[in-house]
Amino acid sequence: MFGINFREHKWAVICCGVSTLGALCYGYDQIYYTGVLGMRAFINDYGTTTDPDTGLKALTTSFLSLTASIIYVGELFGALLAAPINDRWGRKAVFYCASCCIIAGAIVQVADNGSEGLIIFGLTCVLYIGEIAPKAIRGPALMMFQMMQSCSQLVGSGITQGTESITSTAAFRIPMGLLTLLPLLMLAGLPIIPESPAWYMSKDRNEGAEAALRKINRSKAEYDPSEDLKILREAVETEREQEAESTWSSLLRDPIERRKLIFSCGAMLAQQINGIQFFYSYGVVFAQSIGIAQPFTISLITNILQVIACSAAVLLGNKVPRRTNLIVTTIMMFCAFLVVGGLGTHKVLSNGFSVTIVVFSYIIICAFNFGHGPLAFAIASEMSTGRNRNKIMSCAIVTFFFTVWVISFTSPYLYYSANLGPMLGFIYAGTTCITLVYVWFCVGETTGRSNLEIELFFQQRIPVRQWKNHQFDHSGESLNTDEEKAVHEVEEQKIPVLETR
């Protein structure tokens, strides 16, 4: 499978598997509350207003907005807190802290009402996998992380569909309580996996790095860690040299660094400004509002399509030109949003109109998960090349969480308070134009390009539309062979950012 001898890397696969439990936690935490918002038992307990059409209790717009969006504020602070913990105490320390926080948050939710504020550790899971996985299995391991996240979202949808018919509070407390299962499994598995050798090396603890490498590769006969230790040492030294030259002011004053910042942060903004988060945060509530009889089934199908689209994106990722992919999928989303908005202009939606709205929302989901869903994070990571990489990525992460929060916070007010209903599609068709503008002016073809070549695209101010066919005159490049080698050493440690939905 993948042309890899997994028996030779058995222990490394086990270590990656334990870390991948974080993807399951992350994905499940992202989706289960979507179903909970549509449960009658939950509405009866938390509803403080009355639906004028049915006379039944209903959730207020402010409650929907606050509880569905506050998680992204928690994720932002969690990501920011994870950085100093990662640096001072290592990757496993983040896993322990995050697992305990998730368990505590789930217990509080099950025991009483309240909103969640869980420290996420998805980014650290991806970082850990990239640092401990040997080159031979690193690609498949990272692909599986994304797939596990999507699969756990599918499982979360299935659980909420299975419990929504329960008339007691168990309907929503069961999905909340199951949130504790995965971090408990991670806590059980953490003692058997080593700390990241890259972290040990960053702390000049060579013996710890060597011991970790031997443990990760003990399935490989006659493994010699000396070459891997040399690579790690050179990567750490290069990173320290770049960090010494890195400044926040250069992100604004230096036109080259400013262009990188715009491209990287723009990828995160473009991914979410089109309103895709509306379907993930309010999918069940949306289906109920347009009169769909089986809203939980609609949510389940949404996540099935997500898994299929993500799988197709992984399999065809290097075969479909990136720029073409994003232009086509963005136009598909734009057209589908227009159809949804147009159908929403009817005051009374017939069953046929409601089903059509759902079908076109599926087109939006598939287009997003084949295009911007997986690619935006890769673009943000690739564009943040050079000495300011960490600072640019930090800005991109903040941009991502802020944009997700804005969309999830404002959606209920636009849908209900502004009385737009499905005509909200017109708003998101407009914001999708922002995504299309970004793709046209800021996305170049980088498949098969090295980190060095991407840096040269910026240094030589080459327009993105020429990136695909541009040929560099390597004899005239300003970077020497030693610097190129150092760039590639750092590239081996560079890991794409986790996708969030």
Phi and psi in degrees as a GROMACS rama.xvg file:
@    title "Ramachandran Plot"
@    xaxis  label "Phi"
@    yaxis  label "Psi"
@TYPE xy
61.0983  10.3186  PHE-2
67.5263  30.861  GLY-3
-120.342  138.854  ILE-4
-85.8319  92.1516  ASN-5
-70.4052  -24.802  PHE-6
-63.3726  -35.2487  ARG-7
-69.5547  -24.3798  GLU-8
-114.955  28.8191  HIS-9
-56.2845  -47.2834  LYS-10
-70.2448  -35.0151  TRP-11
-64.1885  -37.5836  ALA-12
-64.6306  -39.492  VAL-13
-62.2147  -44.981  ILE-14
-61.1775  -43.5971  CYS-15
-64.6508  -36.9819  CYS-16
-62.2691  -42.215  GLY-17
-62.6184  -43.7213  VAL-18
-64.6796  -34.8407  SER-19
-66.4221  -15.9656  THR-20
-56.8681  -27.2381  LEU-21
-63.9514  -34.2172  GLY-22
-65.1882  -38.748  ALA-23
-64.8345  -44.272  LEU-24
-59.8923  -46.0899  CYS-25
-63.3803  -48.3245  TYR-26
-65.7438  -42.9248  GLY-27
-64.0904  -42.9767  TYR-28
-62.9928  -28.7501  ASP-29
-73.6509  -27.5586  GLN-30
-114.404  -27.2002  ILE-31
-65.0737  -32.5324  TYR-32
-67.9976  -24.3834  TYR-33
-58.4473  -43.4968  THR-34
-72.2661  -37.7016  GLY-35
-59.2225  -38.5133  VAL-36
-60.367  -24.3453  LEU-37
-97.1587  1.36171  GLY-38
-80.5175  132.295  MET-39
-61.1246  -38.5228  ARG-40
-63.1978  -39.9393  ALA-41
-68.3954  -42.1695  PHE-42
-63.6894  -40.1732  ILE-43
-63.585  -33.9971  ASN-44
-80.1785  -36.2101  ASP-45
-110.861  -9.2448  TYR-46
-71.2617  133.965  GLY-47
-123.136  9.39731  THR-48
-134.684  179.135  THR-49
-125.112  136.308  THR-50
-74.313  117.296  ASP-51
-63.3967  -24.184  PRO-52
-80.0363  -35.394  ASP-53
-110.525  -20.0262  THR-54
78.6496  3.98222  GLY-55
-91.5349  162.311  LEU-56
-61.1704  149.956  LYS-57
-143.216  156.518  ALA-58
-82.511  141.209  LEU-59
-74.074  156.605  THR-60
-59.7928  -40.0624  THR-61
-65.6084  -35.9211  SER-62
-65.9031  -46.3271  PHE-63
-58.0156  -48.4332  LEU-64
-62.8426  -48.275  SER-65
-67.8558  -49.9792  LEU-66
-71.2841  -30.7594  THR-67
-80.8214  -25.7047  ALA-68
-97.5055  -22.8016  SER-69
-64.4117  -24.7299  ILE-70
-60.0319  -32.9417  ILE-71
-75.8601  -26.0256  TYR-72
-67.2091  -43.8994  VAL-73
-60.9687  -39.2021  GLY-74
-65.3057  -39.3993  GLU-75
-62.8887  -49.2199  LEU-76
-65.1191  -35.2101  PHE-77
-62.652  -43.1808  GLY-78
-63.7694  -39.3249  ALA-79
-69.0959  -38.3198  LEU-80
-70.9676  -30.8488  LEU-81
-64.0971  -32.3644  ALA-82
-60.7304  -53.6261  ALA-83
-66.4452  -32.287  PRO-84
-66.4853  -44.3526  ILE-85
-55.6681  -44.4174  ASN-86
-70.5284  -42.2678  ASP-87
-85.7859  -43.7925  ARG-88
-114.314  -6.94924  TRP-89
101.702  172.787  GLY-90
-67.586  -39.906  ARG-91
-66.0099  -30.2095  LYS-92
-62.4815  -38.5796  ALA-93
-65.4689  -41.417  VAL-94
-59.5857  -44.2203  PHE-95
-64.3252  -48.2808  TYR-96
-61.8509  -46.6577  CYS-97
-65.3759  -42.0853  ALA-98
-60.6154  -45.9072  SER-99
-63.697  -39.8275  CYS-100
-66.7658  -39.6814  CYS-101
-65.0733  -44.0029  ILE-102
-61.5977  -45.7133  ILE-103
-62.3074  -43.0506  ALA-104
-62.8408  -40.9167  GLY-105
-66.145  -40.3115  ALA-106
-63.0958  -42.7201  ILE-107
-61.6117  -41.841  VAL-108
-65.294  -43.1582  GLN-109
-67.762  -38.4327  VAL-110
-75.0319  -31.9534  ALA-111
-156.145  179.082  ASP-112
-83.3078  165.426  ASN-113
148.599  169.647  GLY-114
-103.271  161.553  SER-115
-97.7214  145.363  GLU-116
-142.41  79.913  GLY-117
-99.0372  136.156  LEU-118
-74.2747  117.695  ILE-119
-81.3303  154.322  ILE-120
-136.766  23.854  PHE-121
-62.4762  -43.9711  GLY-122
-61.5495  -39.0714  LEU-123
-69.2348  -34.9356  THR-124
-61.0739  -45.9527  CYS-125
-64.6667  -41.9687  VAL-126
-59.6366  -45.6508  LEU-127
-63.2389  -45.643  TYR-128
-58.8032  -45.4556  ILE-129
-63.6527  -31.4722  GLY-130
-84.0535  -28.1064  GLU-131
-103.266  -19.8103  ILE-132
-75.4954  129.594  ALA-133
-60.5726  157.627  PRO-134
-53.5976  -37.0124  LYS-135
-63.3836  -30.3309  ALA-136
-115.4  3.26802  ILE-137
-63.0539  -45.6636  ARG-138
-60.1084  -55.5313  GLY-139
-59.4051  -34.5354  PRO-140
-64.4892  -42.662  ALA-141
-69.396  -35.9434  LEU-142
-61.9373  -42.2722  MET-143
-65.7349  -30.1395  MET-144
-60.1163  -47.8936  PHE-145
-64.1664  -40.3827  GLN-146
-66.5623  -40.2722  MET-147
-64.4607  -36.6186  MET-148
-62.706  -45.4751  GLN-149
-66.5643  -39.5432  SER-150
-66.0297  -37.8386  CYS-151
-67.8969  -31.2136  SER-152
-67.1766  -37.1178  GLN-153
-64.3016  -43.3815  LEU-154
-62.64  -42.1495  VAL-155
-59.1312  -40.911  GLY-156
-64.5529  -39.7202  SER-157
-64.8675  -38.4514  GLY-158
-66.7727  -45.6172  ILE-159
-66.0951  -33.3449  THR-160
-66.3204  -36.2685  GLN-161
-73.0291  -28.3843  GLY-162
-99.4123  -12.3212  THR-163
-64.6875  -21.8921  GLU-164
-81.3862  -10.1521  SER-165
-69.5837  132.139  ILE-166
-83.2003  -18.3391  THR-167
-89.542  178.614  SER-168
-67.725  -10.1377  THR-169
-59.9149  -23.7746  ALA-170
-54.6427  -42.9275  ALA-171
-103.419  -19.7772  PHE-172
-74.9916  -28.3826  ARG-173
-64.6128  -51.6948  ILE-174
-59.1588  -37.4897  PRO-175
-65.0119  -44.2434  MET-176
-66.8102  -34.4698  GLY-177
-65.9714  -15.4194  LEU-178
-61.6017  -22.409  LEU-179
-78.449  -20.362  THR-180
-62.6299  -49.8412  LEU-181
-66.1917  -45.8113  LEU-182
-63.8837  -28.8026  PRO-183
-65.0926  -40.4861  LEU-184
-64.4455  -38.3263  LEU-185
-65.864  -42.2668  MET-186
-59.7114  -35.0704  LEU-187
-71.4926  -30.627  ALA-188
-89.7576  -20.591  GLY-189
-60.0284  -37.9239  LEU-190
-61.7925  -20.7074  PRO-191
-93.3901  -7.91037  ILE-192
-106.083  150.338  ILE-193
-83.6306  163.702  PRO-194
-69.4114  159.307  GLU-195
-63.7917  127.658  SER-196
-63.1728  -29.5031  PRO-197
-65.0122  -36.8745  ALA-198
-67.9497  -43.0156  TRP-199
-57.1149  -44.5338  TYR-200
-66.1756  -36.3508  MET-201
-64.6334  -21.1457  SER-202
-100.919  11.5703  LYS-203
59.1375  31.7965  ASP-204
-102.191  77.2115  ARG-205
-61.9303  -37.953  ASN-206
-65.7188  -40.1855  GLU-207
-64.0451  -40.938  GLY-208
-62.9922  -42.6418  ALA-209
-64.26  -43.3533  GLU-210
-63.0537  -40.4396  ALA-211
-65.7151  -42.6379  ALA-212
-62.4947  -41.0265  LEU-213
-64.6275  -38.6485  ARG-214
-68.3916  -41.0142  LYS-215
-65.7121  -36.2071  ILE-216
-106.817  22.2835  ASN-217
-72.7288  -9.91752  ARG-218
-79.1672  -12.9105  SER-219
-95.0741  121.63  LYS-220
-64.8633  137.01  ALA-221
55.3711  42.5716  GLU-222
-72.2132  133.828  TYR-223
-117.244  115.006  ASP-224
-79.5385  -3.17731  PRO-225
-59.466  -42.9644  SER-226
-66.744  -42.9325  GLU-227
-64.9336  -36.7029  ASP-228
-64.844  -39.1916  LEU-229
-63.422  -43.8815  LYS-230
-62.7141  -44.1821  ILE-231
-62.6992  -42.4756  LEU-232
-64.1473  -44.1851  ARG-233
-65.5381  -39.1083  GLU-234
-64.0198  -41.4194  ALA-235
-65.721  -42.9844  VAL-236
-63.4009  -41.8721  GLU-237
-63.3372  -42.2319  THR-238
-62.6648  -39.0769  GLU-239
-66.6397  -38.877  ARG-240
-64.8711  -42.6879  GLU-241
-66.3248  -39.0555  GLN-242
-64.6548  -34.49  GLU-243
-66.0462  -28.1928  ALA-244
-93.6404  -3.22617  GLU-245
-85.5097  136.184  SER-246
-140.516  148.629  THR-247
-69.0716  -36.5845  TRP-248
-63.7079  -30.7451  SER-249
-66.4681  -22.0586  SER-250
-65.3206  -24.2589  LEU-251
-105.333  -36.1483  LEU-252
-83.3534  -36.2766  ARG-253
-84.7967  117.111  ASP-254
-60.8307  -31.4338  PRO-255
-69.5733  -47.783  ILE-256
-67.6394  -33.6592  GLU-257
-65.3463  -37.8618  ARG-258
-64.9811  -40.4191  ARG-259
-60.8285  -42.9303  LYS-260
-61.4335  -44.7319  LEU-261
-64.1961  -42.0551  ILE-262
-66.1054  -43.5523  PHE-263
-71.2803  -51.815  SER-264
-65.7402  -34.4663  CYS-265
-61.9226  -35.0089  GLY-266
-61.934  -40.8107  ALA-267
-70.6782  -39.9457  MET-268
-65.7535  -45.6998  LEU-269
-63.9215  -32.4059  ALA-270
-65.7267  -37.1189  GLN-271
-107.009  -20.8504  GLN-272
-65.8906  -18.2877  ILE-273
-75.4763  -1.8318  ASN-274
87.2284  12.504  GLY-275
-59.2548  -29.6872  ILE-276
-63.4376  -22.9809  GLN-277
-56.2648  -42.0289  PHE-278
-71.6091  -29.3682  PHE-279
-83.6853  -35.21  TYR-280
-83.3668  -31.8262  SER-281
-130.435  24.8428  TYR-282
-55.7551  -48.3543  GLY-283
-67.8227  -45.5077  VAL-284
-61.5804  -40.3484  VAL-285
-61.9232  -46.8196  PHE-286
-61.7757  -39.3867  ALA-287
-64.6982  -38.8654  GLN-288
-68.0484  -25.5392  SER-289
-98.8276  10.4344  ILE-290
86.8562  19.1772  GLY-291
-72.1381  131.296  ILE-292
-72.5525  -30.5455  ALA-293
-122.441  70.9532  GLN-294
-64.5362  -32.6491  PRO-295
-70.8132  -32.3513  PHE-296
-66.1018  -38.3516  THR-297
-60.3343  -43.5157  ILE-298
-63.5149  -39.925  SER-299
-63.1352  -44.672  LEU-300
-62.9655  -38.5548  ILE-301
-55.0377  -45.5583  THR-302
-75.1428  -27.7806  ASN-303
-64.8785  -45.9052  ILE-304
-63.0075  -34.6704  LEU-305
-62.0659  -45.3721  GLN-306
-62.4545  -43.0326  VAL-307
-63.8857  -46.1229  ILE-308
-64.955  -41.5058  ALA-309
-63.4582  -40.1208  CYS-310
-62.3729  -43.9239  SER-311
-63.273  -38.6577  ALA-312
-64.5019  -39.6416  ALA-313
-66.0389  -44.5057  VAL-314
-69.919  -33.4358  LEU-315
-108.078  7.50446  LEU-316
-52.6908  -41.3134  GLY-317
-96.0645  2.76457  ASN-318
-103.066  -27.4902  LYS-319
-97.7524  123.988  VAL-320
-54.518  132.209  PRO-321
-61.6687  -47.427  ARG-322
-63.0445  -44.5059  ARG-323
-62.4946  -43.0104  THR-324
-55.2114  -51.3785  ASN-325
-68.9952  -36.7201  LEU-326
-64.9432  -47.1305  ILE-327
-65.3278  -46.8612  VAL-328
-68.5689  -33.2896  THR-329
-67.5242  -41.6682  THR-330
-63.8516  -38.3378  ILE-331
-60.048  -43.7609  MET-332
-64.2648  -42.8389  MET-333
-58.9573  -48.2665  PHE-334
-64.9304  -41.0671  CYS-335
-65.4464  -39.9572  ALA-336
-62.4505  -39.3416  PHE-337
-61.512  -41.118  LEU-338
-64.7922  -45.6753  VAL-339
-58.7586  -46.8793  VAL-340
-63.3916  -40.3646  GLY-341
-63.9414  -43.3015  GLY-342
-65.6093  -30.0029  LEU-343
-71.5457  -9.80649  GLY-344
-72.9591  -17.2738  THR-345
-74.2541  126.938  HIS-346
-63.5545  -37.7639  LYS-347
-115.866  118.174  VAL-348
-89.6078  121.082  LEU-349
-74.1242  167.843  SER-350
-60.9886  -37.1149  ASN-351
-64.062  -42.6921  GLY-352
-63.5421  -42.3009  PHE-353
-62.114  -44.3406  SER-354
-64.1229  -39.3074  VAL-355
-63.6077  -40.298  THR-356
-59.5671  -43.3171  ILE-357
-63.9185  -43.0039  VAL-358
-60.1502  -44.1432  VAL-359
-72.9444  -25.8918  PHE-360
-68.3074  -32.1535  SER-361
-65.452  -37.7262  TYR-362
-61.8643  -40.9384  ILE-363
-62.1642  -44.8008  ILE-364
-61.1083  -46.8736  ILE-365
-65.654  -43.7094  CYS-366
-62.3803  -42.7088  ALA-367
-63.5618  -46.2965  PHE-368
-76.7942  -12.3548  ASN-369
-92.6094  -24.1504  PHE-370
-110.796  -92.1826  GLY-371
-64.6948  -32.8955  HIS-372
-50.6516  -62.1246  GLY-373
-82.5945  -26.6041  PRO-374
-84.9427  -29.4314  LEU-375
-60.2175  -39.4348  ALA-376
-69.9038  -37.6714  PHE-377
-64.7321  -40.624  ALA-378
-64.1489  -46.8142  ILE-379
-58.7062  -41.0236  ALA-380
-68.6334  -42.6035  SER-381
-68.6983  -37.0047  GLU-382
-72.1917  -20.6928  MET-383
-89.4835  54.1867  SER-384
-89.4716  162.717  THR-385
92.2314  -163.905  GLY-386
-69.3184  -24.1776  ARG-387
-100.451  21.8806  ASN-388
-52.4258  -51.8487  ARG-389
-62.8603  -39.8586  ASN-390
-68.3229  -41.2671  LYS-391
-64.8734  -41.7883  ILE-392
-66.104  -35.4605  MET-393
-61.9976  -43.4878  SER-394
-64.0319  -38.6921  CYS-395
-65.1524  -40.5902  ALA-396
-63.9304  -44.1416  ILE-397
-62.3297  -42.3421  VAL-398
-60.0078  -42.5969  THR-399
-60.6457  -54.3787  PHE-400
-66.1608  -35.3905  PHE-401
-65.8012  -42.4376  PHE-402
-66.1908  -42.8358  THR-403
-59.8867  -43.4644  VAL-404
-63.1029  -43.9817  TRP-405
-60.0205  -45.8168  VAL-406
-64.7503  -48.0238  ILE-407
-69.4848  -29.9958  SER-408
-75.9504  -39.9344  PHE-409
-85.1613  -23.1437  THR-410
-54.1271  -49.6886  SER-411
-62.1185  -36.7198  PRO-412
-66.3069  -40.8698  TYR-413
-68.2846  -40.1664  LEU-414
-72.4112  -45.5156  TYR-415
-100.527  -57.6717  TYR-416
-64.1502  -41.2353  SER-417
-82.0707  -5.48396  ALA-418
60.7147  33.1898  ASN-419
-78.8537  -36.4511  LEU-420
60.3962  -142.745  GLY-421
-61.6978  -15.3199  PRO-422
-64.0465  -7.40387  MET-423
-55.678  -23.4506  LEU-424
-57.3322  -33.1928  GLY-425
-64.2854  -40.3178  PHE-426
-61.6575  -46.6166  ILE-427
-75.1552  -24.2052  TYR-428
-64.0449  -39.387  ALA-429
-65.1448  -44.8889  GLY-430
-70.6553  -24.9989  THR-431
-65.3682  -26.3482  THR-432
-62.1669  -33.3607  CYS-433
-63.2324  -42.44  ILE-434
-59.8303  -44.219  THR-435
-64.674  -40.5174  LEU-436
-61.6335  -42.5555  VAL-437
-60.8903  -46.7596  TYR-438
-60.2428  -42.8274  VAL-439
-66.6979  -41.2577  TRP-440
-97.3217  -17.674  PHE-441
-125.086  -5.23097  CYS-442
-107.904  119.514  VAL-443
-111.688  168.095  GLY-444
-85.4159  113.719  GLU-445
-117.022  5.08646  THR-446
-59.7949  125.796  THR-447
83.8733  -2.99371  GLY-448
-86.8919  143.953  ARG-449
-81.8496  165.481  SER-450
-61.5166  -34.2845  ASN-451
-61.8976  -44.9483  LEU-452
-66.1086  -38.7038  GLU-453
-63.0854  -40.5128  ILE-454
-61.097  -39.0247  GLU-455
-69.7182  -30.9735  LEU-456
-56.4156  -42.4482  PHE-457
-73.7591  -44.379  PHE-458
-60.6534  -38.2438  GLN-459
-95.1796  6.19644  GLN-460
51.8832  47.0608  ARG-461
-82.9181  127.858  ILE-462
-59.0629  145.252  PRO-463
-62.1766  -29.7414  VAL-464
-69.5386  -12.5701  ARG-465
-100.981  -3.63859  GLN-466
-61.9125  -36.2008  TRP-467
-61.2981  -44.1666  LYS-468
-106.779  2.24191  ASN-469
-68.7938  136.349  HIS-470
-112.868  127.506  GLN-471
-88.7135  143.467  PHE-472
-89.493  91.6091  ASP-473
-61.3067  -25.8213  HIS-474
-69.5972  -21.7637  SER-475
-104.889  6.64634  GLY-476
-70.0568  151.028  GLU-477
-82.0976  -15.0975  SER-478
-91.9927  133.788  LEU-479
-87.3717  176.105  ASN-480
-61.789  -41.5269  THR-481
-62.4813  -40.957  ASP-482
-66.7654  -38.7725  GLU-483
-62.3987  -41.6985  GLU-484
-62.6324  -42.4808  LYS-485
-62.2518  -39.2867  ALA-486
-61.0167  -42.3181  VAL-487
-68.4019  -32.8215  HIS-488
-63.0544  -43.8755  GLU-489
-67.0765  -36.3024  VAL-490
-59.2532  -34.3278  GLU-491
-64.7966  -24.4521  GLU-492
-93.8014  -8.62347  GLN-493
-80.0906  123.205  LYS-494
-118.837  138.031  ILE-495
-65.8694  152.502  PRO-496
-77.4864  147.186  VAL-497
-65.8671  137.849  LEU-498
-78.8677  137.16  GLU-499
-121.486  139.106  THR-500
